[in-house]
Amino acid sequence: MLVYPSAVDLFSRTLRHLSGDTYARLAAGFRIGIATAYHYIREAIDLLAALAPTLEQAMATVRRRRT
């Protein structure tokens, strides 16, 4: 297992902006229940994770781009 801790310095204002809204605010904004908002977000994250390359694929891409 390869573990590589990292950090990015962000201003508090930027961090608050990037962290987004709460489930309650998203639910209210779209006029849906909080549980529904949670499930929609979870489905989107799962879909993005399924489409993401594996670490091996990502490293192969990096190697190709370096040559």
HUGI-V84609 format. One line per field, one symbol per residue. ss: DSSP state (H for helix, E for strand, L for the rest). psi: psi as a letter, one per 40 degrees, with the letter a starting at -180 (. if undefined). Layout:
ss: ???
psi: ???
//
This chain:
ss: LLLLLLLLLLLHHHHHHHHLLLHHHHHHHHLLLHHHHHHHHHHHHHHHHHHLLLHHHHHHHHHHHHL
psi: hhhgiiihhiidddddddeaiidddddddefiidddddddddddddddddeiiiddddddddddde.
//
